[in-house]
Amino acid sequence: MTHYAWTIKARGREDIRRVTTLGEMQDVLRILSMPGQAPPDWIIAGAEGNEIAGHGRYTHNEGGKDAWTLIWTKMDVSPKRKGLAHFK
């Protein structure tokens, strides 16, 4: 199973950093319901940086009062095999 290290940064909120599958990342996005958020699968498919397989960045309303950013990168190993479980 492929895992991704990802971070959500938003003004006025503590950063959220996790290592999960892509599906789990999308579930978190659905739960958070960030301002102006498109469906999570659209965010992943249309994000900057997708020319590098497994990596991406999405920024909503850059510089605005409700700006937020999601950055992710594909992991080469399972978090449990290399001691990365502490990121969960």
N, C-alpha and C positions, 0 to 999 in steps of 0.2 A: 504494500500500500504506500502510495506517495504522500509525503508530508511537506508542508510549507511553513516556513517561519514568516510571521506577518505582524504588522503593527498598525494600529489605528491611532491617529493623532487628531485631536479636536480641541479647539479653544475652550478653556474652562473645564476640561475633563482630564483625568489622569490617562496617560497613554495605556493602551491595551496591547500587550505583546503575548503572542501565543505560537505554539507549534501544533498544527492540526492537519487534517486532510483538507482538501479544497472544499468538499461538501460541508465539513464542520465550520470552516471559515464563513461560508455563505449563510449557514444557519445563524451564526453570531450576528452577521450583518442584518439579517431579517429581524432578530430579536431587538437589536439596538435601534433600528429604524432611524438612522441618522438624518439630519435635515436635508431635504432635496434628493434623497436617495433613490436612485433607479433600482430596478430589481437586481439582486446580487450577481446573477449570471451575466447580465448586461455589463455590469461594472468590470467583471473579470475579462470578458471578451473584448471590450472596447478600450481598455486601459493603455496608457503610454508604456513603452518598454516591452510590449508583447513581441517585438521583433527578436528579443532574447528569450528563447523557450523557457517557460517556467517562472519568469520574473515579470513583475509589473508594478505600476503605480497609478493610482486614481486620486485626483484632487477635485473636491467639490467647492465651487465658489472661492477660489484662491484669493486671499486677502480680505474676504468678506467676514462679517460678524459670525456667520454660521459655517465657516470654512472647516473642512476636515479632509484628512488624507489617509489612504490605505496603501501600504507598501507590502509586497510579498515576494518571497524567493523560494524556489523549489529546493528541498533538502535532498542530498544524495543518500542519506541513511535514515532508517527508522529512529525516532527519538529514543525509544527504549533500548536500542542496541548500543548507542554511543553515549549514554548518560545525559541526554538532553531533556529528559522528562521534567526537570525542574522548570522548564519554560511553560509548562501547562498551567 
